[in-house]
Amino acid sequence: MLDPTIMGVIIYASMLIILCIGFSLTYMLERFPNFAHTSLASVGTMLTYSMVRLYGFNPYLSWPLISILGGGLGIVIYLLIVRPLQRAGSSGIMLSFAMFALSFILNATLYIYSYWILMTYGFRAGGFILRAYDHNLWGYPAVLFAAPLISTILISSLHHFLTKVKFGIALKATVENPELAQSLGVNTFHVHLASWFLTGSTSTLAGAVLSLWSPTRLDRSDQLLMSVMAGSVLGGLDNLYGAILGGLILALAQTILPGILIKIFGLWIGGYEPLVPMLVIILTLIIEPNGLTGPREGGVGTLKGISHLIRRRLSRPQTNP
Amino acid sequence: MIELIGTLAGEITGEARLIVDIAMFFGLLVIVAMALNFQYGNAGVPNMGCAVQVIVGAFTVSAITMRLAFWIVESAGIKLLPYASDFDWVYNNQINVHILVNPYLKEHPMIAISLLLFSMAVALVLGALIGWLMSLPAIKLRATYLMIVLITMADTSQIFGRNMPQISGGTLGVFIPNVFAWYPGDRGVITAVITLAIGLVAFFIFRTMLNSPYGRLMRAIRENEVTVASVGKNVVGIRRNILVFASGITALAGVLNAFYFSFVVEANYQRAWWTYWPWLMLILGGPGNNAGTFLGCALVVAMRRIIIYYKWIFDQYFFFPISYFEDILLGTLLIVVMIFRPSGLIPEKLLYIPGVPYGRLVREEVRVDWRKAPRARAAGEKPRWMFWRR
């Protein structure tokens, strides 16, 4: 039987990776940090709660519908807020503040919705956990298999999409240089729509999956945002593969580090657990400002440096016999 | 004199309380918003961590001023309940403050006023120090990274406050000595008056700085920092100085807020409150000019306080608590203003340099040596509107 901590790490890491990929993708394409990213996850959580609790859906069957709705919400955000603001000439800072405001709007809407549920159905929907609705597979909760599976499928299909599919390559080109991509005939509007659909759907899906394992509150999005930002910054904001690495490392650090520190220093240090993402952000920016995968000033990044070193070591016998 | 003001203030009830409340929150938030305008509106430093500086001001009062007040009262021969351990600090706090310290401060107004001034001076220094610390990891980096670091710092300071009871009583909070105990009228009135006065002083300080050559340098950095760096200016140093200076002023708002409530608890200083609302005021009013900041601040504070005050009337028309709705209302207003009036309700005006004859300059009647222009007035050239000094 696996330890519940390890199960927690697997589920949380899978979902954090998805969230970090969405956050980095928005940053790469639009050049601003999307502070409303985890509010979309809260929307996903609330949607799955209503479908399961009010309409008796199987939580796993509710996921496709939630992803589509979340993707639609992402597109609506792009069309109604991001695009008009970009056309009005707003800077990246203004856009990220608009997203900050949007996160407040979304959270307030969710509060009103949960209040409506309370008044109409008599359930408390401000904080909940859906573990009781999960299925059992070989003595384990099914989400333990579903979360890494979703994460792996998403990552591999995204990799395939970005390297093999024409539209994915167009997306990469738009990230690198929007004007040049446009002049080569790429419809950047469609690229933006696709990326917002992708971030919206993955973020709401992550929120829906997480509620099957860990207790969720409506104001959890704030806390989650810190972790997502830390993961993306650690991996390098300009690299999707960095987001995968950053999300994984951060999830491990967040779930394993407090336990180790409590054993060494005592129980009092447990109260400082939420500091982990902030410490990661600050240390990353001091030591490696462009993240693990990003380039270093006047050289290559840490990861690339290590891989170059290994490759050189391996290829030395052939070049210098 | 004090008694006269006291009788004039009288009992503050009903709508008079609403006005005092609006004045107080306007004063507090206008200090934060002006400092933000100084940083973001004029120098382009996106300080999304104003909550940290405000919390530093509040913690100064609860951790330093309170201990000093206790020491003074004990030196005067009044026996206080023990307060050295964490438990006693929180558990005996109410008796120590309300029953033992406040009556002493009522008798000794000068000590009370000195405590207020001491808190503000310490908060100014500590706020500046925290501004410097915050600038360390990210001031050299892109604005986005700076924003991310500053936004996380607000949560960090709250976590420290929550876990260290010796600062502000942890999650329970602590009462703080009433430095206006000597004032016979309502404490809210005097706190509001002093806050507005400090806001006014801060306004003149910021105005003077913005109209100085340093202010023009700040705007130049905002517009194009590469150009400014190319003429030999230390852009990183200037941005750090701006953050440090504005952080000090922001911390004053924390001190005044603590004295207004007479209570400090970390939960009162959330990122949502002390970062989001000042930013909203700034962007709504129009960054880059103080008039816009005042308008945005007045609009938002009045709207929020009126909504809270008349909550019971509004609640009759909605099925949910109205406080959720104000987030949606103001957030939507902000986004609409950002889309349709990108430079805010009052757009930024061109910089006015005293001593430069703009009208004649446009008509090409004169040529201006820009390096000497600001000094022209000091050399004796009076502006046209100061006719009585001609």
Contacts between the chains, C-beta under 8 A, distances in Angstrom:
chain1	res1	chain2	res2	distance
A	27	B	144	7.6
A	31	B	144	7.8
A	32	B	144	7.0
A	33	B	144	5.9
A	33	B	147	6.9
A	33	B	148	6.1
A	35	B	151	7.8
A	81	B	335	5.9
A	81	B	339	7.9
A	84	B	339	4.6
A	85	B	335	7.7
A	85	B	338	5.9
A	85	B	339	6.0
A	88	B	338	7.0
A	88	B	339	5.5
A	88	B	340	7.7
A	88	B	342	4.4
A	89	B	342	5.8
A	90	B	338	6.3
A	90	B	342	6.2
A	92	B	143	6.9
A	92	B	144	6.4
A	93	B	40	7.3
A	93	B	46	4.6
A	93	B	143	5.9
A	93	B	147	6.6
A	94	B	283	6.9
A	94	B	338	6.5
A	94	B	342	8.0
A	96	B	144	7.5
A	96	B	147	6.5
A	97	B	48	8.0
A	97	B	279	5.8
A	97	B	283	6.3
A	98	B	334	7.3
A	98	B	335	5.7
A	98	B	338	5.9
A	100	B	48	7.9
A	100	B	276	6.5
A	100	B	279	7.4
A	101	B	276	7.7
A	101	B	280	6.9
A	101	B	331	4.2
A	101	B	334	5.1
A	101	B	335	6.1
A	102	B	331	6.9
A	102	B	335	7.3
A	104	B	272	7.4
A	104	B	276	6.6
A	104	B	327	4.8
A	104	B	331	5.0
A	105	B	327	6.5
A	105	B	328	5.2
A	105	B	331	4.1
A	105	B	332	6.5
A	107	B	327	7.3
A	108	B	324	4.6
A	108	B	325	7.2
A	108	B	327	3.8
A	108	B	328	4.9
A	108	B	331	7.6
A	109	B	328	6.5
A	111	B	320	7.9
A	111	B	324	4.7
A	112	B	320	4.7
A	112	B	324	5.0
A	112	B	325	7.4
A	112	B	328	8.0
A	115	B	319	7.8
A	115	B	320	4.5
A	115	B	321	6.9
A	115	B	324	7.3
A	116	B	319	6.9
A	116	B	320	6.8
A	119	B	319	6.6
A	222	B	155	7.8
A	222	B	271	7.6
A	222	B	272	8.0
A	226	B	152	5.9
A	226	B	155	6.4
A	229	B	148	5.4
A	229	B	151	8.0
A	229	B	152	7.2
A	230	B	152	7.8
A	233	B	145	7.4
A	233	B	148	6.4
A	237	B	144	7.4
A	268	B	163	7.7
A	271	B	159	7.5
A	271	B	162	6.8
A	271	B	163	4.0
A	272	B	159	6.3
A	272	B	163	6.1
A	274	B	155	6.9
A	274	B	159	5.5
A	275	B	156	6.3
A	275	B	159	5.7
A	277	B	152	7.1
A	278	B	152	4.4
A	278	B	153	7.4
A	278	B	155	6.6
A	278	B	156	4.9
A	281	B	148	6.4
A	281	B	149	6.3
A	281	B	152	5.5
A	282	B	137	5.0
A	282	B	149	6.6
A	282	B	152	7.7
A	285	B	137	4.5
A	285	B	138	5.3
A	285	B	141	6.4
A	285	B	145	6.0
A	285	B	149	6.3
A	286	B	136	7.8
A	286	B	137	5.1
A	289	B	141	5.5
A	289	B	145	7.0
